[in-house]
Amino acid sequence: MFNILVVEDDKNLRKLITICLNKNNYNTYEATNGVEALQVLD
């Protein structure tokens, strides 16, 4: 299974992308900006 980091500042769009990916058996992580994304990666 693949892990995907979704980085999007729009909450609704981020949730929609995450839901679609989860339905297709991807593990997802969310971040709202680049700084937060780097923190998630650590």
VMD Tcl script that draws the C-alpha trace (Angstrom):
set ca {
  {0.00 0.00 0.00}
  {1.24 3.48 -0.86}
  {1.42 6.50 1.46}
  {0.41 9.88 0.06}
  {0.86 13.29 1.66}
  {-1.92 15.67 0.61}
  {-0.84 19.31 0.96}
  {-3.69 21.74 0.33}
  {-4.72 24.90 2.16}
  {-8.40 24.58 1.26}
  {-9.91 22.30 3.94}
  {-12.82 21.04 1.81}
  {-10.65 20.21 -1.19}
  {-8.07 18.49 1.05}
  {-10.80 16.34 2.63}
  {-12.27 15.45 -0.80}
  {-8.88 14.37 -2.12}
  {-8.19 12.38 1.05}
  {-11.56 10.61 0.90}
  {-11.06 9.65 -2.76}
  {-7.58 8.31 -2.09}
  {-8.69 6.37 0.98}
  {-11.50 4.75 -1.01}
  {-8.83 3.53 -3.44}
  {-6.79 1.94 -0.63}
  {-4.09 4.58 -0.21}
  {-2.80 5.67 3.20}
  {-3.05 9.43 3.42}
  {-1.53 12.14 5.55}
  {-2.68 15.75 5.47}
  {-0.95 19.11 5.72}
  {-2.17 22.63 5.11}
  {1.11 24.16 3.92}
  {4.74 23.41 3.13}
  {6.01 23.92 6.67}
  {3.41 21.53 8.07}
  {4.18 19.03 5.29}
  {7.85 18.98 6.28}
  {6.84 18.34 9.90}
  {4.65 15.42 8.82}
  {7.54 13.96 6.83}
  {9.82 14.02 9.90}
}
mol new
graphics top color blue
foreach p $ca { graphics top sphere $p radius 0.5 }
foreach p [lrange $ca 0 end-1] q [lrange $ca 1 end] { graphics top cylinder $p $q radius 0.2 }
display resetview
